Amino acid sequence: MKIELTGKKTKEIRKLIFSILDILAQIGVPLSGKTDRRLERMAEACLAVGKIQTTFSEATSSDSGIFSKTRDLISFMNQHYGENISSGSYDDIRRKDLVLLVEAGIVLNSSSIDKQATNNPMRGYALSPHFVQLLKVYDTSSWEKELKSFQLENRKLQDELAQKKNLERIPVTLPSGKKVILSPREHNELQKSIIESFLPIFGFGAQVLYVGDTADKFLFRAEEELKQLGVFALEHEELPDIVAYSTNKKLLFLIEAVHSAGPMSEIRIRKLKRQLKECHANTVFITAFLTKKDFKKWVMDIAWETEVWIAENPEHLIHFNGYKFLEIHQ
């Protein structure tokens, strides 16, 4: 496959990029419809994961035990492939350059091996051992035989990974009795605790109207009920992790499950209130944590007039509103 390459690249690097794209096409990775630049970045990311500088014989796999973080890949691409990618573009590496390669089983991430959360900053990537074996016979007499072997084994790997993901998924029962399935992440473990522990204790019979998932932002949403309450469109970027409503108390719970992202801060509250100007329910802003240790990391950012719930101490709340509770002494 020939594409227009950007930047100043050596003859060796150009050959590597064209060769890796040819390999990806032959093993069935969908490349059509992508821009030349996206294909170039995908090829470079694949090469960088394997630490390949001049020839495929240099390629390393997950068997080495070394997994490169996205920032490491950016540095490698800048240093060896004539790129000038910003260090802040690490999300693009994960979401755009590597996503198809991970799905194809060519690139493995450490979360699929040691159950790290997908947003763990220490997560890294490595080439699969069989893909490295395939690379090393490219353009030799052993290529056709190795390609067929790879395709057969890779189908088995994909089936195993899919089965593993299904076994690890997190079942959650909503207050209504409806069951939803969350992907296996620490963030979602916390969401399960919020729905099954926090709401039964402090929710005044609240029903869940929305819950997102790290793999599916709109896993469950009761659109009609949300519309009747005047809640802002769920597509909005300020969307909290869980939305629940207590008909008895007319309370709308906006709950942020904090694992790696921030809590209900002053700025976040201000933005949410602007979006809720048509809402006729009384709003309660809640930040939830798995542990006190997690709470300690974020306590300076939590807004006044909000509540904090910690899953390891489920029967207690922390109120960031002293005056409300001092009124009983007046």
N, C-alpha and C positions, 0 to 999 in steps of 0.2 A: 504494500500500500504506500502510495506516494502522496505527501501533503506538503504544503508550504510551511517551513519551519521558521521560527523567529530567532532573533539574537545571533550571536557569533558562536557557532558550534564547529568543533573539529570534525574531520572526515570520519573518525572512529565513532563519535557520538551520533552523528547523522545516521550512520549505518546501523548502530544499535537501536535507535528509535524506529527506523523503518522495519527492522527485523522483528522487534518486539510487537509491533502492530500487526505484522504478518502472522506471527504466532498466535496472537489474541484472536485474530479473525479465523484462523484455522481451527481453534478449539471451541469456537462458537460464541465468543463474547460479542454482544451486539454493538457495532461501531457506526452503523449507518445513521445519518441524520445529525451527527455531531460535527461541530466546527473543526477546522484544522487545528486551532489553538487548543481546544479541549482534548483532541486526540493526542497532541504533542504532550500536554500536561499529564494525561493518563499514562502514556508510555514512559515519561520521565519518572513519574511517581513509582511505577512498577520496577523500573531499573534501580531507583534509589532504595527501595525496600530491600532489594537483593544486594545492595552495595556494589553495583556493577559500574566500573569506570571505563574499561576498554573492551573486554570480551566476556561472553557468557560463562566462561570457565571460572570467573571470579565469584559467581553468584553464591550467596549464602542462604540458608533456609532456617526454619524454626528449630531444626535439630541443633543449631548452634546455641539456642537458649537466649539469643540476643534479639530484642524487638525494638525497632526504631520508633520514637515518638514523632508526631507530625512536625514539630519544630525541627527535629533532627533531619527529617526528610527535606524540608525547605533549605536548610543549610547545605545539605549534600547536593541538591539540585543547583543551588546558586554557585557552589564551588566547582562542580564538575561538568555541568551541562550548559554553562553560559547563561544562566537565568539571573533574574534580579527580583525574586519574589519576596514580598514583605513578610516579616516574621509574624505579622498579625493575620496572615491568610491561612493559618493552620486549619480552620474550619473548612475552607474550600478543599484542602487536601483530603480530608475525611469524607465530606459530603459529595464532592464532585469527582475528584481524581481517583479515589480508591473504592468508591461504593460498588461499582460493577465488578471490580476485581475481587472484592471480599465476597460478594454474592456468588461469584463463579468458583470460589474455593481456591483461587490462585494465590491470594493474599490472605493470611490468617492474622487475626488480631488476638492479643493476649487475653481479652475478655472471654473469648470462646474456649479458652483453655483453663483459666483460673477463676472464672466467674467474676472478674472485676466489672464494675458498672461501666456502661459505655461512655459515660462522661468523666471517668476517672482520668485525671491528667497524666498519670503514669502509664496509661495504656499504650501499647506499641504494636507495630506490625512487622511481619516477616513473611517471606515467600514459603509456600508449601513445599515440602521435600520433593514430592513427585514432580511439581512444576519445575523446580531447579534441575532435576534429572532430565526433564524434557528439554530445557534450555540448552543443556550441555551437549545434546546430540543434534541440535538444529543445523540444517544444511549438511548433514552427513548421511551415509547409507542406512543408518539406524533410525532415521527420523520417522518414517511411516509406521514402523512397528511400535516405536515408543509413543507416538501420537495416539494410536488406537488403544494402547494400554492406559495412557493418561485419561482418555475420554471415558473408558470403562470405570476406572477407579474413582474418577472425579464424580461420576454419577452416584456411586456408592457413598462417597464422602458427603455429597449434598443431601442425600437421604438421611444419613446419620445425624448431620447437623440439624436438619429440620426436626427430626425425632427428639433430639436432645433439647432443642428450644421449647418444643411442646411440653416435654416432661417438666421443665423448669418454670413454666409460666405460673403466674400467681392468681388463683381464683379469689374473687372478692364478691361478697353478698351485700347488695345495697339494702337499705332499710325497707324498701318496697318488697324485698324478696328476690328481685331480679339478680341474676348472676352475670358478672363481667370477668374477663380474663385479662390480666395485666402482664406485660413482658417482664422477664426476670431481672429487675434492677433494684438497687437499694432505695432509690427515689420512690419506686412503686410499692416496695414493702411498707414505706411510711404512709403512702396513700391508702393502702389496705388497713393500716392501723387507724387512720383518721376515720374511715368509713365504718369500720367494725367496732372501734373502741370509743373514739371521741364523740361521734354523733349520738350513739345510744345514751351516753352519760350527760352530755351538755347540749344536745341538739333540740330538745323539746319536741321530739318526734319529727325532726326535719327529714325531708326526702331529698335525695341527691338529684340535682337537675343537670349537672355536668361533671364529668370526670375525664381527664385526658390521660394519655399514656405516652411514655417516651418514644414508643414506636408508632403511636396513632394518636395525634393531638385531639381528635374528636371521637374517642372510643365510645362514650355514651353522652348523649345530650337530649334533654326533654325540651325540644324547641318551642312547643306551644305554651308550656308553663312559663318558660323564660320570657317569651314575648308578652304574655299577659301581665307579668310583673314589671315590664318596662326595662328589662336588663339589656345592656348594650349587646351588639352583635358579637357572637362568639368568635368570629374571625379576628377580632381586635387583638393587637399585640400585647395588651396589658392583661390578657385573660389569666385568672388565677388557676391553680391546679384543680380545685374542687369548688363547686357551687352547690349549696344546699339551702332549702327553704322550710321554715317551720310555720305552718298555717296557724297553729294555736297562738303563737307569739308574734306572728307577722315579722319574723326575723330572717334576713337573707345572710347566710354565712358565705363569705369569700375567704377561702382557705389556701394558703401557700405552703406546700410541702417542701421544706428547705433541705436539700442535700448538697448541691454545689452552687445553685443560684441563690440570689439574695432574698431577704425576708420582706415583710410589709413595712417598707421605709416611708418616710415623710413624702418623698417625691412620688413613690408608687401610689400612696393613698390619694394624693392630690390628683393624679392622673385618673385613677379609678373613679373618684367622686365626680370628675367632669363627665365621664362616660355614663355615670349612673343618674344624671339629672332628671331623667324621665321615670326612674324607678320609685315606686310608692311604698316599698318595704323599708323597715329599719335595718340598716346594714351593719354587720359585725365583721371586722377585719381580723383574721387569725393567722398567725404564723406557727407552723408545726415543725418540730424537730424529732429526730429519733432519740437523741440522748442529751443530757445536760452539757456534755462536752461540746456538742454541735451548737447548742444554744449560746454557750460562752463565746464561741467564735464570732457570732453575729449580733450579740446583744447591743452593741453600740449603734447599730443601724436600724433598730426596730423603732417604729413610730409610736408616739403617745396616742392614747385613745384606741389602742388595739389590744388583742389578747394573744397569749403564747401558750401552746400546749406541747408537752414533751411525752413522747410515746412510752418511755421507760417508767414514767410516773403518771399513768393515764387518768387517775382520779383527781388531779390537781390542775389548776390554771394559774398563770401568772398574768396579773392585770396591770397594764401600763396606763392606769388611770386612778390615782389615789383618791382624788376628790369624790368620785362617785361612791366609794365605799366609806368615806369619812362622814358622809351626809347622815348616816344613821345615828351619829352622836349629837346632832344638832337638835 
